[in-house]
Amino acid sequence: MKFAVCMVLALATLVPALPAQAGPLPTVVGQCTTTKIKAVETRLEGVADSGDAVEYANKGYGVSYDQVPALHSARAGDTVKLCLTSLPKDCPAGDDRGKVYKATDMRTHKSWELPDAEHMCGGA
């Protein structure tokens, strides 16, 4: 029995860890998924004080013209719980900007709520 346990543990170290799978973006208000942070950036690439942005492994995105303090301690690779909190209404066909997501970083336990675009549907 002891030998079998040792063999299982030895084999487990030889199998590479599978990358964490990012769940699809939520589509219904109140629905959540687990994903990872792909990048934490400024809103405008390389422009300090232009606001903050975050990119998720499941193709999600959040952006703000303001600084988002909770994002400043987040890092690429952090696991987050991402929940859809709001959907835009009365949008032109094909313009689905303006979804709002709340993210909670499972490492820092800090949360932020951001829209998926700089402008709401029908805007600039």
HELIX and SHEET records of a PDB file:
HELIX    1   1 LYS A    2  LEU A   14  1                                  13    
HELIX    2   2 PRO A   69  SER A   73  5                                   5    
SHEET    1   A 6 TYR A  61  SER A  64  0                                        
SHEET    2   A 6 ASP A  52  TYR A  56 -1                                        
SHEET    3   A 6 CYS A  32  THR A  42 -1                                        
SHEET    4   A 6 THR A  79  SER A  86 -1                                        
SHEET    5   A 6 VAL A 100  ASP A 105 -1                                        
SHEET    6   A 6 SER A 111  PRO A 115 -1                                        
END                                                                             
